[in-house]
Amino acid sequence: MAGVAAVAGATLFMSPATEPPVPTWQELSLFTISKSENKNQVQYALRVDNQCSPAPTQPIYAYWRMNEWGPGRTAPLLDRELPAYGAKAQKVLEKESAAGRVWLALRAMPSRPILVETTLTPGGACKVLSTTTVDGTPAHLYNVHVKLKWPFGVDYLLLQGWSLDGRRLVSEKIAE
């Protein structure tokens, strides 16, 4: 009986040392899609660990910020909404301690890939930027506004971002 207890104790003692620590994921906001219909927005976010490195698979996801319901209310995207708001593809290009890069293509804009880059600042904060082409120049994307057409369809998309130096707003209207 004492031998069984000793073996069980050894197993319990060895188990935590052989299992990798479970990462604690945090969510970083990337950009939004707003629409002319109401105040609700699709929020794109990135999962990173405590070293600012992207999650190894499917690190970018989207959900609804239900602003019409009140502050802080969220809801998942419905299956029928994925063709308009979902990711067509995403790939982790680089995953290092204190940095990472993820390539993203949205279903609604597959010809405008978005490069998401993370860096851990000297102060320990995780900084994230989403870069794509807006009006022919690289820009840090923060919003895509969808002007809906009555009764159905999209009239245009308005891409909004900041120049890479952060000094000027860059926008582009894409008519359907």
KOLTORSE-179455 format. One record per residue: residue in one letter; x, y negated, z negated of N, C-alpha, C in turn. Coordinates in steps of 0.2 Angstrom, whole numbers. Layout:
// KOLTORSE-179455
<A <X Y Z> <X Y Z> <X Y Z>>
...
This chain:
// KOLTORSE-179455
<M <4 6 0> <0 0 0> <4 -6 0>>
<A <10 -6 -4> <14 -12 -4> <18 -13 2>>
<G <19 -8 6> <22 -8 13> <18 -11 18>>
<V <11 -10 17> <6 -13 22> <6 -20 20>>
<A <6 -22 14> <5 -29 12> <12 -33 15>>
<A <17 -30 14> <24 -33 16> <23 -34 24>>
<V <21 -29 28> <21 -30 35> <16 -35 37>>
<A <10 -35 34> <5 -40 35> <8 -47 34>>
<G <11 -48 28> <14 -54 26> <19 -56 31>>
<A <23 -52 34> <28 -54 39> <25 -56 45>>
<T <20 -52 47> <16 -54 53> <13 -61 53>>
<L <10 -63 47> <8 -70 46> <13 -75 46>>
<F <19 -73 43> <24 -78 42> <27 -79 49>>
<M <28 -74 53> <31 -75 60> <26 -78 65>>
<S <20 -77 64> <15 -79 69> <15 -87 71>>
<P <15 -91 66> <16 -98 68> <22 -100 72>>
<A <28 -97 70> <34 -99 73> <34 -96 81>>
<T <30 -91 82> <31 -89 89> <25 -92 94>>
<E <20 -95 91> <15 -98 95> <17 -106 96>>
<P <16 -108 102> <18 -115 104> <13 -119 100>>
<P <15 -126 98> <10 -130 95> <4 -132 100>>
<V <-2 -133 98> <-7 -135 102> <-7 -142 103>>
<P <-7 -144 109> <-6 -152 110> <-12 -155 108>>
<T <-11 -161 106> <-17 -166 105> <-18 -170 111>>
<W <-23 -170 114> <-24 -174 120> <-28 -181 118>>
<Q <-26 -186 121> <-29 -192 121> <-31 -194 128>>
<E <-36 -198 128> <-39 -201 134> <-37 -208 136>>
<L <-35 -209 142> <-33 -216 144> <-37 -217 150>>
<S <-41 -223 150> <-45 -226 155> <-41 -228 161>>
<L <-43 -226 167> <-40 -227 173> <-43 -233 177>>
<F <-49 -231 179> <-53 -236 183> <-60 -234 183>>
<T <-64 -239 185> <-72 -238 185> <-75 -238 192>>
<I <-81 -235 193> <-85 -237 199> <-91 -240 196>>
<S <-92 -246 198> <-99 -249 196> <-103 -249 202>>
<K <-110 -250 201> <-114 -251 207> <-119 -256 206>>
<S <-122 -258 211> <-127 -264 211> <-134 -262 208>>
<E <-135 -255 207> <-141 -253 204> <-143 -255 197>>
<N <-137 -254 193> <-138 -255 186> <-131 -256 183>>
<K <-131 -257 176> <-125 -258 172> <-121 -252 171>>
<N <-123 -246 172> <-120 -239 171> <-114 -239 175>>
<Q <-108 -236 173> <-102 -235 177> <-99 -228 176>>
<V <-96 -226 182> <-92 -220 181> <-85 -222 179>>
<Q <-83 -219 174> <-76 -220 171> <-72 -214 173>>
<Y <-66 -216 175> <-61 -211 177> <-56 -211 171>>
<A <-54 -205 169> <-49 -205 163> <-44 -200 164>>
<L <-39 -201 161> <-33 -196 161> <-31 -193 154>>
<R <-31 -187 154> <-29 -183 147> <-21 -183 147>>
<V <-18 -186 142> <-11 -185 141> <-10 -183 134>>
<D <-4 -180 133> <-2 -177 126> <1 -183 122>>
<N <4 -182 116> <6 -187 112> <13 -190 114>>
<Q <16 -187 120> <22 -189 123> <20 -193 129>>
<C <14 -194 131> <12 -198 137> <12 -194 143>>
<S <13 -187 143> <13 -183 148> <6 -180 150>>
<P <4 -180 157> <-2 -178 159> <-3 -170 157>>
<A <-10 -169 156> <-12 -162 155> <-10 -158 161>>
<P <-8 -152 160> <-5 -148 166> <-10 -146 172>>
<T <-16 -145 170> <-21 -144 175> <-27 -149 174>>
<Q <-30 -151 180> <-36 -156 180> <-35 -161 174>>
<P <-30 -165 174> <-29 -170 169> <-34 -176 170>>
<I <-36 -177 176> <-41 -183 178> <-48 -180 178>>
<Y <-52 -184 175> <-60 -182 175> <-64 -188 175>>
<A <-70 -188 176> <-75 -193 177> <-81 -192 173>>
<Y <-84 -197 170> <-90 -197 166> <-94 -203 167>>
<W <-100 -203 165> <-104 -209 165> <-103 -213 158>>
<R <-102 -220 159> <-103 -224 153> <-110 -227 154>>
<M <-114 -225 149> <-121 -227 150> <-123 -234 147>>
<N <-120 -239 150> <-121 -246 147> <-128 -248 146>>
<E <-133 -245 150> <-140 -247 150> <-143 -244 143>>
<W <-140 -239 140> <-142 -236 134> <-139 -239 128>>
<G <-134 -243 129> <-131 -246 123> <-123 -244 123>>
<P <-119 -248 119> <-112 -247 119> <-110 -240 116>>
<G <-105 -238 120> <-102 -231 117> <-106 -225 120>>
<R <-111 -226 123> <-115 -220 126> <-112 -217 132>>
<T <-111 -211 133> <-108 -207 138> <-113 -201 140>>
<A <-111 -199 147> <-115 -193 149> <-110 -190 155>>
<P <-111 -184 155> <-107 -180 161> <-109 -182 168>>
<L <-105 -181 173> <-108 -182 179> <-112 -176 181>>
<L <-117 -176 184> <-122 -171 187> <-119 -168 193>>
<D <-120 -161 194> <-118 -158 200> <-119 -162 206>>
<R <-125 -164 207> <-128 -168 213> <-124 -175 214>>
<E <-121 -177 208> <-117 -183 209> <-110 -182 211>>
<L <-107 -176 211> <-100 -175 212> <-98 -177 219>>
<P <-102 -176 225> <-100 -178 231> <-99 -186 231>>
<A <-102 -190 228> <-101 -197 227> <-96 -199 223>>
<Y <-95 -196 217> <-91 -198 212> <-85 -193 210>>
<G <-85 -187 212> <-80 -182 210> <-74 -183 213>>
<A <-69 -179 211> <-62 -179 214> <-62 -173 219>>
<K <-60 -175 225> <-59 -170 230> <-53 -165 228>>
<A <-48 -168 226> <-42 -165 224> <-37 -169 219>>
<Q <-34 -166 215> <-29 -169 211> <-23 -164 210>>
<K <-17 -167 209> <-11 -163 208> <-6 -166 204>>
<V <-4 -163 199> <1 -166 194> <8 -165 198>>
<L <11 -171 200> <17 -171 203> <23 -171 199>>
<E <22 -174 193> <28 -174 188> <25 -174 181>>
<K <28 -170 177> <26 -169 170> <32 -169 166>>
<E <34 -174 163> <40 -175 159> <38 -178 152>>
<S <42 -177 147> <41 -180 141> <42 -188 142>>
<A <37 -191 140> <37 -199 140> <35 -201 147>>
<A <33 -197 152> <31 -200 159> <27 -194 163>>
<G <24 -196 168> <21 -191 172> <18 -195 178>>
<R <16 -191 183> <13 -193 189> <8 -188 192>>
<V <2 -191 194> <-3 -187 196> <-6 -190 203>>
<W <-7 -186 208> <-10 -188 214> <-17 -186 214>>
<L <-22 -191 216> <-29 -190 216> <-32 -192 222>>
<A <-37 -188 225> <-41 -190 230> <-48 -190 228>>
<L <-52 -195 229> <-59 -195 228> <-63 -193 234>>
<R <-68 -189 232> <-72 -187 238> <-75 -192 242>>
<A <-77 -198 239> <-80 -203 243> <-75 -207 247>>
<M <-68 -207 245> <-63 -210 248> <-57 -206 249>>
<P <-57 -200 253> <-51 -196 253> <-45 -199 257>>
<S <-46 -204 261> <-41 -207 265> <-37 -212 260>>
<R <-39 -213 254> <-36 -218 250> <-34 -214 244>>
<P <-28 -210 244> <-26 -207 238> <-24 -212 233>>
<I <-24 -210 227> <-22 -214 221> <-17 -211 217>>
<L <-12 -214 216> <-6 -212 212> <-7 -214 205>>
<V <-7 -210 200> <-8 -212 193> <-1 -210 190>>
<E <2 -215 186> <8 -215 183> <8 -216 176>>
<T <11 -212 172> <11 -214 165> <18 -215 162>>
<T <19 -219 157> <26 -220 154> <24 -222 147>>
<L <29 -219 143> <29 -221 136> <33 -227 134>>
<T <30 -232 132> <34 -238 131> <38 -238 125>>
<P <43 -242 124> <48 -242 118> <44 -242 111>>
<G <38 -245 111> <34 -246 105> <30 -240 104>>
<G <30 -235 108> <27 -229 107> <20 -228 110>>
<A <18 -233 114> <11 -233 117> <12 -230 124>>
<C <6 -227 126> <6 -224 133> <3 -229 138>>
<K <7 -231 143> <5 -235 148> <3 -231 154>>
<V <-3 -233 157> <-5 -229 163> <-7 -234 169>>
<L <-5 -233 175> <-7 -237 181> <-10 -232 186>>
<S <-15 -235 190> <-18 -231 195> <-16 -235 202>>
<T <-12 -233 206> <-10 -237 212> <-13 -234 218>>
<T <-16 -238 223> <-18 -236 229> <-18 -242 234>>
<T <-19 -241 240> <-19 -247 245> <-26 -251 245>>
<V <-25 -257 244> <-31 -262 244> <-29 -267 248>>
<D <-33 -268 254> <-32 -274 259> <-25 -273 262>>
<G <-23 -267 263> <-16 -266 266> <-10 -267 262>>
<T <-11 -267 255> <-5 -268 251> <-6 -264 245>>
<P <-1 -261 242> <-1 -257 236> <-4 -261 230>>
<A <-9 -259 226> <-12 -262 221> <-14 -258 215>>
<H <-14 -260 209> <-16 -256 203> <-24 -257 203>>
<L <-27 -252 205> <-34 -251 205> <-38 -252 198>>
<Y <-43 -256 198> <-46 -256 191> <-54 -255 192>>
<N <-57 -256 198> <-64 -255 199> <-65 -254 207>>
<V <-70 -250 208> <-73 -249 215> <-81 -251 214>>
<H <-83 -256 217> <-90 -258 216> <-94 -255 222>>
<V <-99 -252 221> <-104 -249 226> <-110 -254 227>>
<K <-111 -257 233> <-117 -260 234> <-121 -256 238>>
<L <-127 -254 234> <-131 -249 237> <-136 -252 242>>
<K <-138 -248 247> <-143 -251 252> <-150 -248 251>>
<W <-155 -252 252> <-162 -250 250> <-165 -247 256>>
<P <-168 -241 256> <-170 -237 250> <-164 -232 248>>
<F <-160 -230 253> <-155 -225 252> <-148 -227 255>>
<G <-143 -225 253> <-137 -226 256> <-132 -231 253>>
<V <-126 -232 256> <-122 -237 253> <-121 -243 259>>
<D <-121 -249 256> <-120 -255 261> <-112 -256 262>>
<Y <-109 -256 256> <-102 -257 256> <-99 -255 250>>
<L <-92 -254 250> <-88 -253 244> <-83 -259 243>>
<L <-82 -261 237> <-78 -267 236> <-72 -264 231>>
<L <-66 -263 234> <-61 -261 230> <-57 -267 227>>
<Q <-56 -266 220> <-53 -272 216> <-47 -269 212>>
<G <-41 -273 213> <-35 -271 210> <-31 -277 208>>
<W <-25 -276 205> <-21 -281 204> <-14 -280 208>>
<S <-11 -285 211> <-5 -285 214> <0 -281 210>>
<L <5 -278 213> <10 -274 209> <13 -278 203>>
<D <14 -285 205> <17 -289 200> <12 -292 195>>
<G <6 -290 196> <1 -292 191> <-1 -300 191>>
<R <1 -303 197> <-1 -310 197> <-7 -312 201>>
<R <-9 -308 205> <-15 -310 209> <-20 -304 210>>
<L <-26 -306 210> <-32 -301 212> <-32 -299 219>>
<V <-32 -293 220> <-32 -290 227> <-39 -286 228>>
<S <-43 -288 233> <-49 -285 234> <-50 -283 242>>
<E <-54 -278 243> <-56 -276 250> <-63 -274 250>>
<K <-66 -276 255> <-73 -274 256> <-73 -269 262>>
<I <-76 -263 261> <-76 -258 266> <-84 -256 267>>
<A <-85 -258 273> <-92 -258 276> <-93 -250 278>>
<E <-99 -248 277> <-101 -241 279> <-103 -241 286>>
